[in-house]
Every structure is written in C-alpha cells, then in structure tokens.
Amino acid sequence: MHLFSRRAGALSLLGMQVVSAIDLDLSSTDSIKAAAKTAAQGMVQYYTGNRPGDVPGNLPQPYYWWEAGAMFAALVDYWYFTGDDTYNAITNQALLFQVGPNNDYMPPNQTKTEGNDDQAFWGMAALSAAENRYPNPPPDEPQWLALAQAVFNSQAIRWDNTSCNGGLKWQIFTFNNGYNYKNTISNGCFFNMAARLAVYTGNTTYAEWANKMYDWVSAVGLMSPTYQFFDGTDDTLNCSQLNHIQWSYNAGVFMLGAANMYNFTNGEAIWEERLRGIITGAGVFFNNNVMYEVACETNGKCNVDQRSFKAYLARWMAATMVRAPFTRELLLPLLQTSARAAAQSCTGGSDGQQCGLQWTTGSFDGSVGVGEQMSAMEVIQSNLWDQVPGPVTAERGGISVGDPSAGTGGDQSPVGLDPDDITTGDRVGAGFLTTMVLIGVIGGAWWMVA
C-alpha cells in the first residue's frame, strides 16, 4: 500500500455559505438510499479515468491505484444496496480495463510498484461483484469469479517459506522497497479472499488456505491473543519484531474472513469464538460507538490512504452480519451510530455536502477527498444490509463463471521493464511506509494500543 500525506483546507467554505448535513433517517429505506446517493456523487466527482486521454480505472494524484480498486468495490456495493445503476458503466470499464494481460489484476502500468495488497483490493472488488450478482461482463471478457480466483491463485504461489515460516510479503517483486516486509493487510486480504471463495465455491482447498493463513498470522504475532491486529513485521529479522500500529481495515478484513469461515463450517465453535474476539478487539476503533481511525485522526496525521480505511471496516462489518447472524446485535448499533455521525460531517465543499474525516466531532472538519466520501457512503449504505438479498454462491443463485486454474502461471517481471529503469519516485512511492515502519520496528513501535 502506498502512502502520501496531504490535508484539504476546506474550512473556509463553512463561512461562505449556509450548509446542512446529509439528511439521514435510518428508519427509512428511501432516506438511506438518498443519503448514499449524495455521498456517491461526491466521491465519483474525483474520478477522471473515464475522460478522454485518461486511463480507465485510475484516480488522479495523489491517489494510488489500489484505492481506485477499493472505490469501484464501493460502487459495486452501492448498486447492490440501492439498485441505482448510474455508475455501473464506469465501474465495468474500470474493473475490466485494469485486469492486465493475464487477467489477474497485474496491468503493466502498475506492476513495477504493485504489492500483494494492491492487487487484492481489485480482486476483492471482483469477488464482491460475483457475490452480489452484479451484472456479468460480456462473454468475451474476463468474468468476476475467475478474476478473483486468479488473484487468489497468483498469491498462493507467492507463499514464502524462506522466512518467518510462511506468509506473504508486502511487495511482489524483489526490486521494490518493502519486499522484506510482511504486512498484515496483504495477508489479511488473502485470508479474506480464501474464506469467501470457500463459501462461494464450496471448495475446501480455499478453506484450508484460510486456516493456514489465520494460523500463520496468529503464530507470528501479527494478531495478538486479544485479537489486536498490528501493521507488520520485518522478515530480515525473521519476524521477531513487530510494528504495533493498528489500522481499522486490518480488523475488518479479518472480521469478514472469520465470518465466512464461521458460515463455511456451519457455525463451528472455534470460528464463533474467534469472530467474537475480533469484534471485541475492533472496539478500539470506536468512540461512543462512532467509528474513527484511532492511530491518526486525533493527531491530524491521517494520509490519503488512511482516510479511506473506515470504508472497508464498515463494508466488512455489514457483510459479517449477513454471514454470521449472531453478530448483528454486536455490530448493528455501531454501524447505525457511525452512519448518523458520518452524515453530520457532510457539510463541506462547494455543494455543502462533502463529507469530512472525523465523525466524532459532530461536524465537518475541513478534510475532503475520495477516502472521506467513500467511508461515509459505505457506512451509510451498509444500513441497507437487511433490505437486499443475501450474497449468492455458486450453488445458490450465483451467475458468475469461475476458472479454478486462473492465475496459476506464476509471476513475470513487469512487461518491458528493466529493474534499473525504476525511478527514484517509484521506489519512494512504494517504499515510504516500509522505511518508516522498519524504523518503528527497530526503534520500538511508533504508537501502540494496549
């Protein structure tokens, strides 16, 4: 995952106009849909990939490629929850344009700095499309389930036993900074996809991989005995030291994976215990039941990537309630309170309805962007979880065609790229987080939640 710091100075807009927050009545389906629509409009205005001369699927700077994949997954969710197909055309175009020559979300314009987590966010978008019965691509195009399987299979080949007794590295290619970092989100995305593919296909091989990954993350210490998920670890130190910073999307990605394993095992007690533990551990990301990014919101240091993390926690909490119904009493109050708070933050921008980052303040905080909009949209529309049909499987309503062998050809160096051609900017972009993380690991963590 690539990082870039910035702050949008929009507070002055508050003094220029009379503003009102997005109206949200959680007892009204129409109100929730209208609020989600407003948030979606605010998010899509940042997208330029459908304009002449731009690249479909790419967001402009300062946003990185992975977040575009996350955004289109949010639009798949938006269609699923609201039935509004306004954005289906750009979503289809993006999800199919970025597949790459091997239909595994490794396009030549990205692979020189692509990490496993980057690839996975596009793969999870395709998997959501399959689960939600999102309209299929034309028959001569790659299909949603096959794309997700290709991403999973290509990553399974990368399982690394040369250090730390396994796990996935952050980066795919050796010439990228971060190759020696095993981060929780890359491994968590793999666990998430494995568990969901197990449920969708019924294939126990995916479940075996999910168990293998869960056990590894636990054994290496990236998940604590109290279900706190830490950022990652340096494999040159054989993963003996951890960076203890916590991000909401790490808790979310494991939450939904565990919910799917609970579902796949027909409510096996161990997965109920684990899922309850993960939900309890995720409590660190809530203040009076309102979701917040605990590591950076209160100190004003959330960068572009981190401003979107709450979107994924909200997304995966809603899906968890469906896969594991016992979690509803635990999660629904958090989603409802967070949605109301998020709507109250949406008083910024030229239209007076751009959403802010900090929902705990009860007002707009001056921070705007794709991540802020996506987070508000996801937490609002997730309250429609009981108004739509549940996710399908291959045996129960699924319409997407799979390919169990997709993505098994192995990795090749980025097309036409000599590692010597990687620019300093490429290396800095890919390695900034890892450099800082390793400083934190060696020096004792930057920040820790007990």
Backbone torsions as a table, in degrees:
resi	resn	phi	psi	omega
1	MET	NA	135.3	-176.5
2	HIS	-101.5	147.0	-175.3
3	LEU	-122.1	150.6	179.0
4	PHE	-155.3	129.2	-176.7
5	SER	-96.4	139.6	174.2
6	ARG	-165.3	166.4	178.0
7	ARG	-142.3	128.4	-179.7
8	ALA	-89.9	119.5	-179.0
9	GLY	-88.8	82.9	-176.3
10	ALA	-110.7	4.0	-175.8
11	LEU	-60.1	-30.2	-177.3
12	SER	-62.7	-22.9	-179.5
13	LEU	-64.2	-26.8	-177.7
14	LEU	-63.8	-30.2	-180.0
15	GLY	-85.4	-3.9	-174.6
16	MET	-98.5	-15.8	-174.8
17	GLN	-153.2	161.3	172.7
18	VAL	-84.6	124.7	-173.8
19	VAL	-119.0	154.7	174.7
20	SER	-140.6	141.5	-177.8
21	ALA	-67.9	163.3	173.3
22	ILE	-59.1	129.2	178.9
23	ASP	-75.2	125.9	-177.7
24	LEU	-140.0	117.9	174.4
25	ASP	-118.2	105.5	-174.6
26	LEU	-69.6	-9.1	175.7
27	SER	-86.2	-4.8	-176.9
28	SER	-119.0	118.1	176.8
29	THR	-59.1	-41.8	-179.4
30	ASP	-62.9	-38.9	179.5
31	SER	-65.3	-42.5	179.4
32	ILE	-63.6	-43.7	179.4
33	LYS	-63.6	-40.9	180.0
34	ALA	-65.4	-40.6	178.9
35	ALA	-66.4	-40.9	177.6
36	ALA	-63.7	-38.1	178.7
37	LYS	-62.0	-44.3	179.1
38	THR	-62.2	-43.7	179.0
39	ALA	-65.8	-38.8	179.2
40	ALA	-64.2	-42.9	177.7
41	GLN	-59.1	-41.1	179.2
42	GLY	-66.2	-31.5	178.5
43	MET	-75.4	-48.0	-173.6
44	VAL	-66.2	-21.7	179.6
45	GLN	-62.4	-19.8	178.6
46	TYR	-81.6	-15.3	-174.5
47	TYR	-81.9	132.6	-179.2
48	THR	-123.0	-0.6	-173.4
49	GLY	-65.9	-16.3	179.0
50	ASN	-93.7	6.1	180.0
51	ARG	-90.3	150.2	179.4
52	PRO	-55.0	131.2	178.7
53	GLY	88.2	-10.1	178.2
54	ASP	-96.8	173.7	-176.0
55	VAL	-103.7	118.9	178.5
56	PRO	-56.4	131.9	179.2
57	GLY	96.1	-10.9	179.9
58	ASN	-98.6	139.6	168.5
59	LEU	-93.5	152.2	177.9
60	PRO	-71.8	166.9	174.2
61	GLN	-58.6	145.5	11.8
62	PRO	-95.2	19.9	-173.6
63	TYR	-87.5	140.5	178.8
64	TYR	-94.0	166.0	-171.9
65	TRP	-59.0	-39.2	-176.7
66	TRP	-60.2	-38.3	-176.4
67	GLU	-69.9	-26.8	173.6
68	ALA	-64.8	-43.0	176.0
69	GLY	-60.1	-41.0	177.4
70	ALA	-64.1	-37.8	180.0
71	MET	-65.6	-40.9	-179.5
72	PHE	-72.5	-28.4	170.9
73	ALA	-63.4	-38.1	177.1
74	ALA	-63.7	-35.5	178.3
75	LEU	-74.2	-30.2	170.4
76	VAL	-61.7	-45.2	176.0
77	ASP	-60.4	-42.2	-178.3
78	TYR	-58.6	-46.7	177.2
79	TRP	-61.0	-43.4	-177.5
80	TYR	-61.6	-44.9	-175.6
81	PHE	-79.2	-34.8	-171.9
82	THR	-106.6	-21.7	-174.9
83	GLY	78.8	1.0	-179.2
84	ASP	-82.9	117.4	-176.6
85	ASP	-98.2	18.9	-177.8
86	THR	-52.9	-37.4	-173.0
87	TYR	-105.0	9.7	-178.5
88	ASN	-64.1	-36.9	-177.1
89	ALA	-63.9	-46.7	-179.6
90	ILE	-71.9	-29.7	177.7
91	THR	-67.0	-47.7	178.0
92	ASN	-60.2	-46.6	-178.5
93	GLN	-58.3	-46.6	-177.4
94	ALA	-66.9	-48.5	-176.1
95	LEU	-64.8	-26.3	179.8
96	LEU	-93.9	-28.8	180.0
97	PHE	-69.9	-32.0	-172.6
98	GLN	-92.2	10.7	-174.1
99	VAL	-70.2	-26.2	-177.5
100	GLY	83.3	169.1	-174.2
101	PRO	-65.0	-22.6	-179.3
102	ASN	-106.2	12.4	177.2
103	ASN	54.3	47.2	-179.3
104	ASP	-137.9	20.7	-179.4
105	TYR	57.6	45.4	169.4
106	MET	-127.6	68.8	-178.5
107	PRO	-72.1	146.3	-177.2
108	PRO	-56.5	-28.6	-177.7
109	ASN	-77.4	-2.0	-178.0
110	GLN	-126.4	-23.6	-167.1
111	THR	-66.0	-20.0	-178.7
112	LYS	-68.1	-18.8	176.7
113	THR	-130.7	20.0	-173.1
114	GLU	-83.9	131.8	175.0
115	GLY	-102.1	168.2	178.5
116	ASN	-61.6	-36.6	179.5
117	ASP	-68.8	-37.5	177.8
118	ASP	-58.9	-50.4	179.3
119	GLN	-60.7	-40.0	-175.7
120	ALA	-65.4	-35.1	-179.1
121	PHE	-65.2	-33.5	173.6
122	TRP	-71.8	-39.7	177.9
123	GLY	-63.3	-38.3	178.1
124	MET	-69.2	-29.2	174.7
125	ALA	-63.5	-44.8	178.0
126	ALA	-64.1	-38.8	179.8
127	LEU	-65.7	-39.6	175.6
128	SER	-62.3	-37.8	177.9
129	ALA	-61.4	-41.4	178.1
130	ALA	-65.6	-46.1	-177.6
131	GLU	-64.6	-34.6	-174.1
132	ASN	-92.5	6.0	-176.5
133	ARG	56.4	37.3	173.7
134	TYR	-62.1	143.0	-175.6
135	PRO	-52.1	134.9	-177.1
136	ASN	-68.4	150.6	170.9
137	PRO	-66.5	166.8	173.2
138	PRO	-56.3	152.7	-175.8
139	PRO	-57.7	-26.9	-178.5
140	ASP	-87.7	5.3	177.4
141	GLU	-108.0	159.7	174.9
142	PRO	-59.0	145.6	-177.5
143	GLN	-99.9	154.3	-171.0
144	TRP	-57.3	-50.5	-177.4
145	LEU	-63.8	-42.7	179.2
146	ALA	-62.2	-36.8	178.1
147	LEU	-65.0	-43.8	178.4
148	ALA	-63.6	-41.6	178.2
149	GLN	-63.7	-37.1	179.1
150	ALA	-63.9	-43.0	177.8
151	VAL	-63.6	-46.1	179.7
152	PHE	-59.9	-49.6	-176.7
153	ASN	-63.4	-40.2	-179.9
154	SER	-65.0	-30.1	178.9
155	GLN	-82.2	-32.8	177.2
156	ALA	-59.7	-36.2	178.2
157	ILE	-63.8	-26.5	-176.9
158	ARG	-85.9	0.3	177.8
159	TRP	-51.3	127.8	-166.9
160	ASP	-114.2	107.4	178.7
161	ASN	-94.0	4.4	-177.7
162	THR	-75.9	-15.6	177.2
163	SER	-151.5	152.1	171.7
164	CYS	61.0	17.8	178.7
165	ASN	60.1	27.7	174.0
166	GLY	130.5	-161.3	-180.0
167	GLY	89.5	171.6	177.1
168	LEU	-104.0	141.6	171.2
169	LYS	-74.5	160.4	176.4
170	TRP	-67.0	-56.2	-177.3
171	GLN	-89.7	155.5	-177.4
172	ILE	-87.9	-42.0	-174.2
173	PHE	-106.7	145.5	-173.3
174	THR	-63.5	-26.1	-175.3
175	PHE	-80.6	-0.5	179.1
176	ASN	-96.5	135.0	171.0
177	ASN	-58.4	137.1	-175.7
178	GLY	102.2	-3.2	179.9
179	TYR	-62.7	-28.5	-177.7
180	ASN	-95.9	17.3	178.5
181	TYR	-111.4	129.4	175.1
182	LYS	-106.5	104.5	-173.4
183	ASN	-101.3	154.1	-172.6
184	THR	-67.7	-36.4	-176.1
185	ILE	-68.4	-37.4	177.4
186	SER	-62.1	-46.3	-179.6
187	ASN	-71.6	-33.4	177.5
188	GLY	-68.0	-39.4	177.1
189	CYS	-62.6	-39.1	178.2
190	PHE	-63.8	-44.7	176.3
191	PHE	-59.6	-45.1	179.6
192	ASN	-58.5	-49.9	-179.4
193	MET	-64.3	-41.7	-179.4
194	ALA	-59.8	-46.5	-178.4
195	ALA	-65.4	-42.1	-179.1
196	ARG	-69.1	-38.4	177.0
197	LEU	-67.1	-33.4	176.0
198	ALA	-61.0	-45.5	179.4
199	VAL	-66.7	-44.7	-175.3
200	TYR	-66.7	-44.8	-173.4
201	THR	-94.5	-22.9	-173.5
202	GLY	79.4	3.9	-176.7
203	ASN	-81.5	119.7	-176.3
204	THR	-69.5	-18.2	178.4
205	THR	-60.9	-39.4	177.8
206	TYR	-63.7	-40.7	179.3
207	ALA	-64.6	-37.4	177.0
208	GLU	-62.4	-41.1	176.8
209	TRP	-65.2	-39.5	178.8
210	ALA	-61.8	-45.1	177.2
211	ASN	-61.3	-42.4	-179.2
212	LYS	-61.6	-44.3	-179.7
213	MET	-68.4	-43.9	179.9
214	TYR	-58.5	-45.8	-178.6
215	ASP	-63.6	-37.4	-179.3
216	TRP	-67.7	-47.1	-179.7
217	VAL	-59.2	-39.3	178.4
218	SER	-68.3	-46.2	-176.0
219	ALA	-64.6	-37.1	-176.8
220	VAL	-80.6	-12.7	175.8
221	GLY	96.5	3.9	177.3
222	LEU	-68.2	-21.1	169.3
223	MET	-117.6	126.0	-178.0
224	SER	-80.7	167.2	176.6
225	PRO	-60.0	-20.5	177.3
226	THR	-100.8	18.4	173.2
227	TYR	65.1	38.3	168.0
228	GLN	-94.2	133.8	-179.0
229	PHE	-106.4	124.7	-177.0
230	PHE	-100.0	166.3	-168.6
231	ASP	-67.6	-47.4	-176.3
232	GLY	171.3	-171.0	-173.7
233	THR	-155.3	152.5	-176.8
234	ASP	-88.0	119.8	-177.4
235	ASP	-80.6	-10.6	173.1
236	THR	-71.9	-17.0	173.7
237	LEU	-101.5	16.6	-177.3
238	ASN	54.8	35.1	176.5
239	CYS	57.7	31.7	-178.4
240	SER	-83.3	-14.1	177.9
241	GLN	-129.3	145.4	-175.0
242	LEU	-119.8	151.2	165.0
243	ASN	-93.7	120.6	-169.2
244	HIS	-91.5	10.2	177.1
245	ILE	-65.2	144.3	-177.3
246	GLN	-117.5	136.3	177.9
247	TRP	-123.2	144.6	-174.5
248	SER	-63.1	-34.8	-175.5
249	TYR	-70.6	-23.1	174.9
250	ASN	-66.7	-43.1	176.3
251	ALA	-62.8	-42.4	-177.7
252	GLY	-66.1	-41.3	-175.8
253	VAL	-67.3	-34.6	176.7
254	PHE	-78.0	-31.3	178.2
255	MET	-59.2	-50.4	-178.8
256	LEU	-69.1	-36.0	176.1
257	GLY	-60.3	-44.6	179.5
258	ALA	-66.0	-36.6	177.4
259	ALA	-62.6	-39.5	178.3
260	ASN	-69.7	-35.2	176.1
261	MET	-69.0	-36.1	173.4
262	TYR	-59.6	-44.1	179.5
263	ASN	-65.8	-45.7	-176.5
264	PHE	-63.8	-35.2	-178.2
265	THR	-91.7	12.9	179.5
266	ASN	57.7	43.3	174.0
267	GLY	81.0	31.5	179.6
268	GLU	-55.3	137.1	-172.3
269	ALA	-59.8	-37.0	-177.5
270	ILE	-64.6	-35.5	179.5
271	TRP	-76.9	-29.9	173.1
272	GLU	-65.7	-43.2	179.0
273	GLU	-61.0	-45.0	-179.2
274	ARG	-65.2	-42.7	-178.3
275	LEU	-65.2	-42.5	176.3
276	ARG	-60.6	-40.4	179.3
277	GLY	-63.9	-42.2	179.4
278	ILE	-63.4	-42.0	179.6
279	ILE	-64.2	-43.0	177.9
280	THR	-62.5	-44.6	179.4
281	GLY	-61.7	-32.1	179.6
282	ALA	-71.0	-6.4	178.2
283	GLY	-59.2	-21.1	178.5
284	VAL	-63.4	-19.4	-178.5
285	PHE	-95.2	17.2	179.7
286	PHE	-132.1	135.0	175.9
287	ASN	-121.3	110.8	-173.5
288	ASN	54.3	42.2	178.6
289	ASN	71.2	7.8	177.4
290	VAL	-102.4	128.5	-177.2
291	MET	-67.6	137.5	173.3
292	TYR	-152.5	155.6	179.7
293	GLU	-87.9	95.9	-166.3
294	VAL	-62.3	-30.1	-174.5
295	ALA	-76.2	-19.5	-172.2
296	CYS	-140.7	-15.4	-176.6
297	GLU	-68.7	-44.6	-174.0
298	THR	-74.2	-23.0	178.9
299	ASN	-99.8	2.7	176.4
300	GLY	70.5	25.2	-174.2
301	LYS	-113.6	15.2	177.2
302	CYS	-67.8	126.6	176.7
303	ASN	-90.7	-174.7	-174.3
304	VAL	-56.8	-49.0	-179.1
305	ASP	-59.9	-48.5	-173.0
306	GLN	-66.7	-21.4	178.1
307	ARG	-70.1	-11.5	179.8
308	SER	-102.7	-8.1	-169.2
309	PHE	-61.7	-35.0	-178.9
310	LYS	-64.1	-25.4	177.8
311	ALA	-59.2	-40.5	-174.9
312	TYR	-77.8	-36.1	175.0
313	LEU	-61.6	-44.8	179.3
314	ALA	-62.7	-45.8	179.9
315	ARG	-56.5	-47.4	-174.4
316	TRP	-78.7	-25.7	172.7
317	MET	-64.1	-43.9	179.8
318	ALA	-62.7	-44.2	179.8
319	ALA	-67.0	-32.3	177.6
320	THR	-62.5	-41.5	-179.1
321	MET	-60.8	-31.8	-179.4
322	VAL	-76.9	-44.6	-177.6
323	ARG	-73.1	-28.1	-178.1
324	ALA	-135.5	85.4	-172.2
325	PRO	-56.4	-25.6	-179.2
326	PHE	-64.5	-16.6	-177.4
327	THR	-82.1	-7.1	-174.6
328	ARG	-61.0	-42.0	-179.3
329	GLU	-67.5	-21.2	178.6
330	LEU	-86.2	-37.4	-169.9
331	LEU	-99.8	-34.3	-174.1
332	LEU	-60.0	-43.8	178.1
333	PRO	-59.8	-32.8	179.2
334	LEU	-69.7	-42.5	178.2
335	LEU	-65.8	-41.1	-177.8
336	GLN	-66.3	-48.0	-179.0
337	THR	-65.4	-40.1	179.8
338	SER	-67.0	-37.4	179.1
339	ALA	-63.9	-44.4	178.7
340	ARG	-61.6	-42.3	-179.1
341	ALA	-67.6	-39.6	178.8
342	ALA	-61.9	-43.9	-179.8
343	ALA	-60.6	-35.9	179.8
344	GLN	-67.6	-20.2	179.3
345	SER	-82.8	-7.9	-170.9
346	CYS	-91.4	68.4	178.8
347	THR	-129.7	17.7	-175.2
348	GLY	-103.9	-175.3	177.5
349	GLY	73.9	176.9	-176.8
350	SER	-67.4	-23.5	179.5
351	ASP	-93.8	-3.3	179.9
352	GLY	72.1	14.0	-179.1
353	GLN	-136.6	19.3	171.1
354	GLN	-74.9	141.3	-173.5
355	CYS	-93.3	147.0	-179.4
356	GLY	-93.6	-179.7	-178.5
357	LEU	-85.1	-47.9	-172.3
358	GLN	-92.6	111.0	179.8
359	TRP	-86.6	-13.6	-176.2
360	THR	-77.8	-10.2	-176.0
361	THR	-86.8	-17.2	-178.1
362	GLY	80.8	8.5	-179.5
363	SER	-157.5	176.5	178.3
364	PHE	-73.2	134.9	-174.4
365	ASP	-106.3	5.7	177.5
366	GLY	89.4	1.6	-178.6
367	SER	-104.5	123.0	-178.9
368	VAL	-131.7	156.5	177.6
369	GLY	157.2	-177.9	-179.1
370	VAL	-58.9	-47.6	-177.4
371	GLY	-62.0	-42.3	179.0
372	GLU	-62.9	-44.4	180.0
373	GLN	-67.1	-44.0	-178.9
374	MET	-62.4	-41.0	180.0
375	SER	-63.0	-45.8	178.6
376	ALA	-63.8	-43.7	-179.3
377	MET	-61.1	-46.6	-177.4
378	GLU	-65.3	-43.2	-176.9
379	VAL	-70.8	-30.7	177.2
380	ILE	-72.6	-53.0	-175.3
381	GLN	-69.6	-21.7	177.8
382	SER	-63.0	-19.4	177.2
383	ASN	-75.0	1.7	172.3
384	LEU	-96.2	12.4	-174.1
385	TRP	-54.8	-32.0	-178.1
386	ASP	-97.1	7.9	179.6
387	GLN	-104.1	2.0	-176.4
388	VAL	-128.4	157.6	175.0
389	PRO	-61.8	149.0	178.6
390	GLY	-68.9	167.3	178.5
391	PRO	-61.0	146.8	-177.1
392	VAL	-94.2	170.6	172.0
393	THR	-131.1	173.9	-179.9
394	ALA	-59.8	-32.8	-177.9
395	GLU	-91.7	-17.2	-175.8
396	ARG	-129.1	78.5	171.1
397	GLY	91.8	-5.9	-178.1
398	GLY	-67.6	142.8	-178.9
399	ILE	-122.9	-1.0	-177.3
400	SER	-90.1	138.9	-178.3
401	VAL	-89.5	132.6	-179.5
402	GLY	-103.8	174.8	175.8
403	ASP	-149.7	95.3	-175.4
404	PRO	-59.4	-20.6	-178.8
405	SER	-96.7	0.0	-178.8
406	ALA	-60.3	139.6	175.3
407	GLY	78.3	11.9	-176.8
408	THR	-94.9	7.5	-177.4
409	GLY	-78.6	-9.4	-179.6
410	GLY	88.2	163.3	-177.8
411	ASP	-83.7	146.0	171.0
412	GLN	-124.5	154.5	178.1
413	SER	-59.0	150.0	178.3
414	PRO	-49.1	136.7	-172.6
415	VAL	-55.7	124.2	174.7
416	GLY	69.8	16.3	-173.8
417	LEU	-111.2	126.3	169.5
418	ASP	-93.3	129.0	179.8
419	PRO	-51.4	-28.0	178.4
420	ASP	-67.9	-16.4	-179.2
421	ASP	-85.1	-7.3	178.2
422	ILE	-64.1	127.3	-176.8
423	THR	-82.7	163.9	175.3
424	THR	-58.6	-39.5	178.9
425	GLY	-61.1	-40.7	177.8
426	ASP	-61.3	-46.4	-176.8
427	ARG	-66.4	-41.2	178.9
428	VAL	-65.2	-42.7	-179.7
429	GLY	-60.6	-40.9	-177.6
430	ALA	-80.5	-27.4	-169.6
431	GLY	-107.7	-1.8	-173.8
432	PHE	-59.1	-48.4	-178.7
433	LEU	-62.8	-45.4	-176.7
434	THR	-62.0	-43.4	178.2
435	THR	-55.0	-47.6	-179.0
436	MET	-68.5	-37.7	179.8
437	VAL	-64.3	-42.4	-178.0
438	LEU	-66.4	-35.1	173.1
439	ILE	-59.2	-43.6	-179.9
440	GLY	-65.8	-40.8	-178.9
441	VAL	-63.8	-45.5	-176.2
442	ILE	-72.2	-35.9	-175.9
443	GLY	-89.1	-3.4	-179.7
444	GLY	106.3	120.3	-143.9
445	ALA	-57.7	151.0	178.2
446	TRP	-62.9	-38.1	-170.1
447	TRP	-158.9	140.1	-176.0
448	MET	-138.6	139.7	170.5
449	VAL	-103.7	123.1	-178.1
450	ALA	-70.7	NA	NA
